[in-house]
Structures are given as C-alpha cells and as structure tokens.
Amino acid sequence: MKTNLHPSDYRPVVFSDDTANFAFLTQSTAQTNDTIVWEDGNEYPLVKLHISSASHPFFTGEEKIIDTEGRVDRFKNRAAAAEARKAELANKAKKNAANKAKKASSES
C-alpha cells in the first residue's frame, strides 16, 4: 500500500454562512486562520462561506439575488443602451427611406 496517501491535516472544521446565520461542523482539510468556539465549548477552525444550502435558491426555493459587484445593474444598463441604439438606427433608417421617397417623388 502507498504511504503518505491520505492528508495529515484532516480535522473538524466549522463552516459558517454569514448571510443565512447558518453554521455546521464537519471534517475537512480546508486551510484557515480564523477560529470559533462551537456549541460544545471546543475551539475549531472557521471557514466563512458566501453561499450554503441555507441561502442557495435551489435549496430554499426562494429567489435571492446577491449582487456584490453590480453585475445585474451593469447587464441591465448594457441591454438598455443596446435597445436605445437599435431604436436610434431604426429611426435613422426611416428618415433615410422618407428622404429617398421624397427625392424620388420630386424627381418625377
């Protein structure tokens, strides 16, 4: 059998989802410098999560948008700008067609 195959730092770790106020204790090799005193009075390493089963829409059944960098707003702004450009080009094409029709009618 191979030696040194399994990790040596497999230990109890607390994972905490601050947005849902949810934490759980499990075994992990995740590296962290933070610690927390757990419900049993022992101190364990702490790994902070942005999303867990307590806050993810798939598990909660709720739609909850966590937009920390404004991605949704930027997307909506780009879509609105594209729609405005499309409308502007359509108006320009209508004016050009009207001018051509006007020229054609004046030449006849």
C-alpha positions in Angstrom: 0.0 0.0 0.0 1.2 3.6 -0.7 2.4 5.6 2.2 1.5 9.3 2.8 -1.5 8.9 0.6 -4.1 10.5 2.9 -3.9 14.1 4.2 -2.5 14.5 7.6 -4.5 17.7 8.4 -7.9 16.2 8.2 -9.7 17.7 11.2 -13.0 19.0 12.4 -13.8 22.4 10.8 -16.8 24.8 11.2 -18.2 26.2 8.0 -20.3 29.4 8.5 -22.7 31.1 6.1 -23.0 34.6 7.5 -25.8 35.7 5.1 -28.1 32.9 6.5 -26.7 32.8 10.0 -26.0 29.1 9.5 -23.0 27.0 10.6 -22.1 23.4 10.6 -19.3 21.2 12.0 -17.7 18.6 9.7 -14.3 17.1 8.8 -12.2 18.9 6.3 -8.7 19.8 5.2 -9.6 23.4 4.3 -6.9 25.8 5.5 -7.9 28.9 7.5 -6.5 31.2 10.2 -9.9 32.0 11.8 -11.3 30.1 14.8 -14.6 29.9 16.6 -15.9 28.4 19.8 -18.5 25.8 18.8 -21.7 24.8 20.7 -19.8 22.0 22.5 -17.3 24.5 24.0 -14.3 23.5 21.9 -12.5 25.8 19.6 -12.4 24.8 15.9 -11.0 26.4 12.7 -13.6 28.6 10.9 -14.2 28.7 7.1 -16.6 31.5 6.0 -18.9 30.8 3.1 -20.8 33.2 0.8 -23.5 30.7 -0.1 -24.5 27.4 1.5 -27.6 25.1 1.5 -29.3 27.6 3.9 -29.0 30.5 1.5 -28.9 29.0 -2.0 -32.1 29.4 -4.0 -32.1 25.8 -5.2 -32.4 24.5 -1.6 -34.5 27.3 -0.1 -37.0 27.7 -3.0 -36.6 31.5 -2.8 -35.1 33.8 -5.4 -32.5 35.8 -3.6 -30.1 37.9 -5.6 -26.8 38.5 -4.0 -25.1 41.1 -6.3 -21.9 42.2 -4.7 -20.3 43.7 -7.7 -23.2 45.3 -9.6 -23.3 42.7 -12.3 -27.0 42.7 -12.7 -27.1 46.5 -12.9 -24.3 46.6 -15.5 -26.1 44.0 -17.6 -29.4 45.9 -17.4 -27.6 49.2 -18.4 -25.9 47.4 -21.4 -29.3 46.0 -22.5 -31.0 49.4 -22.2 -28.2 51.0 -24.2 -28.4 48.4 -26.9 -32.1 48.8 -27.2 -31.7 52.6 -27.4 -29.1 52.2 -30.2 -31.4 49.8 -32.0 -34.3 52.3 -31.8 -32.0 55.1 -33.0 -30.8 53.1 -36.0 -34.4 52.3 -36.9 -35.4 56.0 -36.7 -32.4 56.9 -38.9 -33.4 54.2 -41.4 -37.0 55.5 -41.5 -35.7 59.1 -42.1 -33.4 57.9 -44.9 -36.3 56.0 -46.5 -38.5 59.1 -46.2 -35.8 61.3 -47.8 -35.3 58.8 -50.6 -39.1 58.7 -51.2 -39.3 62.5 -51.1 -36.4 62.8 -53.6 -38.0 60.2 -55.9 -41.3 61.9 -55.8 -39.7 65.4 -56.5 -37.7 64.0 -59.5 -40.8 62.6 -61.2 
